Amino acid sequence: MAKTKRQSHAATPPKRLHERVFESDGLYFLKLVAVFLLGTFWIKFGEPLLIGDFQLNAVPVGVFVGFLLVRLFEKHQADRKIWYALLVVIGVISNFQAAGIVI
């Protein structure tokens, strides 16, 4: 007959969770400033372009470039989602401000 061994669970210490730091605070702040500046870059037209029944007043060039850069540089999907949301919010807010290049 085989004997079964009993394990003592009381002697093992509890596991501690440690934060994994992927980048420094300075790098994160630099990315935040870059995303903010890209989100505010619009090309606005002096006279609206008419494409059929659609009227185009501006093009969010910085938002499109920002999407591509975030896709290239961020490895984690959760981080990309945060940057995408930030780009969209800044892009929408800056559309109503006097930011951009007028052609």
PLY file of the C-alpha trace (Angstrom):
ply
format ascii 1.0
element vertex 103
property float x
property float y
property float z
element edge 102
property int vertex1
property int vertex2
end_header
0.00 0.00 0.00
1.19 3.46 -0.91
1.27 6.13 1.75
-0.01 9.61 0.89
1.96 12.62 2.02
0.20 15.49 3.69
1.32 18.99 2.88
1.31 21.72 5.46
-0.27 24.92 4.10
0.15 26.93 7.28
3.91 27.29 6.87
3.84 28.99 3.43
3.91 32.80 3.52
1.25 34.72 1.53
2.20 35.85 -1.97
2.81 39.55 -2.50
1.87 41.33 -5.68
4.46 43.61 -7.20
3.82 46.33 -9.76
5.58 45.69 -13.05
6.98 48.94 -14.41
7.24 48.85 -18.19
8.38 52.44 -18.72
9.58 55.39 -16.69
7.35 58.29 -15.68
9.32 60.65 -17.93
8.73 58.48 -20.98
5.02 58.20 -20.16
4.76 61.99 -19.81
6.58 62.48 -23.13
4.09 60.15 -24.82
1.21 62.05 -23.21
2.49 65.39 -24.52
3.10 63.92 -28.01
-0.43 62.45 -28.15
-1.89 65.76 -26.98
-0.03 67.71 -29.67
-0.96 65.21 -32.38
-4.62 65.32 -31.36
-4.74 69.09 -31.77
-3.29 69.09 -35.30
-6.04 69.69 -37.85
-5.96 70.95 -41.42
-8.88 73.36 -41.74
-10.13 74.79 -45.02
-10.94 78.48 -45.57
-13.86 77.46 -47.75
-15.56 74.13 -47.07
-15.03 71.36 -49.60
-18.24 69.93 -51.03
-18.21 66.23 -51.88
-21.73 65.50 -53.12
-24.02 66.49 -50.26
-21.20 66.20 -47.73
-19.44 69.36 -46.52
-15.84 68.97 -45.27
-14.50 71.79 -43.09
-11.38 70.12 -41.64
-9.32 66.93 -41.64
-7.87 65.53 -38.37
-4.43 64.69 -39.75
-2.82 64.52 -36.30
-5.38 62.02 -35.04
-4.72 59.70 -38.00
-0.94 59.97 -37.57
-1.37 59.45 -33.82
-3.33 56.22 -34.41
-0.51 54.88 -36.56
2.20 55.86 -34.08
0.34 54.37 -31.12
-0.11 51.14 -33.07
3.63 51.01 -33.81
5.00 51.87 -30.36
2.57 50.37 -27.82
2.91 46.66 -27.23
0.02 46.09 -24.82
-3.55 46.27 -26.08
-4.87 47.91 -22.89
-2.33 50.73 -23.26
-3.29 51.22 -26.92
-6.97 51.53 -26.00
-6.17 54.28 -23.50
-4.09 56.22 -26.04
-6.76 55.79 -28.75
-9.47 57.12 -26.42
-7.27 60.05 -25.46
-6.58 60.87 -29.12
-10.29 60.84 -30.00
-11.27 63.06 -27.05
-8.50 65.59 -27.73
-9.31 65.54 -31.46
-13.00 66.27 -30.88
-12.30 69.03 -28.36
-9.66 70.67 -30.55
-12.05 70.69 -33.54
-14.04 73.41 -31.82
-10.96 75.39 -30.80
-8.78 77.66 -32.88
-6.13 74.97 -33.35
-4.90 73.77 -36.69
-3.61 75.02 -40.00
-6.02 76.95 -42.23
-5.67 76.41 -45.97
0 1
1 2
2 3
3 4
4 5
5 6
6 7
7 8
8 9
9 10
10 11
11 12
12 13
13 14
14 15
15 16
16 17
17 18
18 19
19 20
20 21
21 22
22 23
23 24
24 25
25 26
26 27
27 28
28 29
29 30
30 31
31 32
32 33
33 34
34 35
35 36
36 37
37 38
38 39
39 40
40 41
41 42
42 43
43 44
44 45
45 46
46 47
47 48
48 49
49 50
50 51
51 52
52 53
53 54
54 55
55 56
56 57
57 58
58 59
59 60
60 61
61 62
62 63
63 64
64 65
65 66
66 67
67 68
68 69
69 70
70 71
71 72
72 73
73 74
74 75
75 76
76 77
77 78
78 79
79 80
80 81
81 82
82 83
83 84
84 85
85 86
86 87
87 88
88 89
89 90
90 91
91 92
92 93
93 94
94 95
95 96
96 97
97 98
98 99
99 100
100 101
101 102
